Amino acid sequence: MKKAIAIQGIKGSFHHIAAQQYFGDTVELIECLSFDDVVKQLLNETSDAVVMALENSIAGSIIPNYALIDNHQLHIVGERYLDIQHHFMALPGQQIQDISEVYSHPMALLQCKAFFKKQPHIKLIEDKDTAEVAQRIQKQKLKGVAAIGSQLAANLFELEILAESIQTIKQNETRFVIVKRENQDFEEADINKASLKFELEHKRGSLATILNVMSDCQLNLTKIQSLPKIQTPWKYAFFVDVTFDNYSNFKKAQSILEIMAEEFKILGQYKNAK
């Protein structure tokens, strides 16, 4: 039986590619136009797992997705890093000078800022999903309109790539996480990364103390992201990723952090994809 995997976007999107690379081709894709809808599919048990972008090496963290995972008591069970190459595509037989509008996800537009500065005749319009724009151009035969997307999207929707790899910084990676309703059981020897969430007292040195504990337990901090607590002004939750060579070091750190930090929570423990 095929696994049902929910993604933000449609076939041809970078989420589709990440799902393919993690699960293989034998999955049933559930296409959603927002991350809220993706999570809904998981909570309603219409999908077995979701693939969710969490951060990009150029544009930074997708902060609302941390809150979605946390608020719905979901579990990160894996990750995938994807090389993001943004291609400028349109219906065949056109040149860049023929294009007057480009529709794309705001994150993609941000990553391609320098390219569009050199094309002042092109109007930039934010849209929900890069691949869905490519599909719309094909379906509606829209001339003078372009999309930004993957090679897969160009192939699926029979569009011509007018400019390759238009992202400002050529080395452009997005980290996708695999999220499930339940935690996945891994052999301890296979676990070398964890995603944590905690809150701290609002006093001097509280964060430094926590970071020292992680260092003393030989955990390598690979990510730290703060998120304001809406109910409590000027109080923050911290989302942290750590890697380690020895699972027992992580368990030692966990036992100390559970005492020292407020609202300590493990969002996931899994295999480092780097």
URCORFEN-V304900 format. One line per field, one symbol per residue. ss: DSSP state (H for helix, E for strand, - for the rest). phi: phi as a letter, one per 20 degrees, with the letter a starting at -180 (. if undefined). psi: psi as a letter, one per 30 degrees, with the letter a starting at -180 (. if undefined). A space follows every 10 residues. Layout:
ss = ???
phi = ???
psi = ???
This chain:
ss = --EEEEEEE- ---HHHHHHH HHH---EEEE EE--HHHHHH HHH-----EE EEEEEE---E E-HHHHHHHH H---EEEEEE EEE---EEEE -----HHH-- EEEE-HHHHH H-HHHHH--- --EEEE---H HHHHHHHHHH ----EEEEE- HHHHHH---E EEE------- --EEEEEEEE -------HHH --EEEEEEE- -----HHHHH HHHHHH---E EEEEEEEE-- -----EEEEE EEE---HHHH HHHHHHHHHH -EEEEEEEEE ----
phi = .ffedeceoc gnffffffff fednfeceed ecebfffgfg fffemeceac dcfdacfden feggffffff fdlecedabb dcfededecb ggnddgfeed bcdafgffff fdgffffecf feeecfbfbf fffgffgffe leemcccdae gfffffdlde eebelefgdf ecddedddcc fdfeedfgfe ecbbdccbcc febgnffgff ffffffemed fdbccecfef fcgmdceddc dcdbecffff fffgffffee eelfbeerca efee
psi = kkkjkkljaa kflfeeeeee eefafhljkj kkgleeeeee eeefgflfll kkkelkfefa kieffeeeee fghlkkfllk kkjjjkkjll klglleffkf kkklkeeeee fgeeefefif fkkkkkleke eeeeeeeeeg hjlgkllkal eeeeeeghlk jfkkigkeje jjkkkklkkl elkkjlkeff jgkkklklll kilkfeeeee eeeeeeghkj jfkkkkkkje fjkgkkkkkk kkllfkeeee eeeeeeefee lkhkkjfkka kkf.
